[in-house]
Amino acid sequence: MDLLTWIVVGLIAGLLASYAVGGIGYGLLGDIVVGMVGAIFGGWLFGALGIALPFSGLASAILMAFVGAVLLLLILRALSPRGRGRPMWRRRVL
């Protein structure tokens, strides 16, 4: 894939993943990076598990990147201390 395709796939997958995980996004560059890293992670994961998608092309790249980005965001959320990185007005008070 060329660089422009990687950027578009990264942006779409990053935006969808950040909304699916329950965030508000990481900004344009952050969502692109999350989506691109998710594409690499998703491609590796699908290959390692032997999962083949019934379609190909841009749609399969976006789906693999989305799955990888969601897993990446869930892992990052699990590793970060609770409540850190959230604006003060969004923190839960118990």
Order of alpha helices (4+ residues) and beta strands (2+ residues): alpha-alpha-alpha
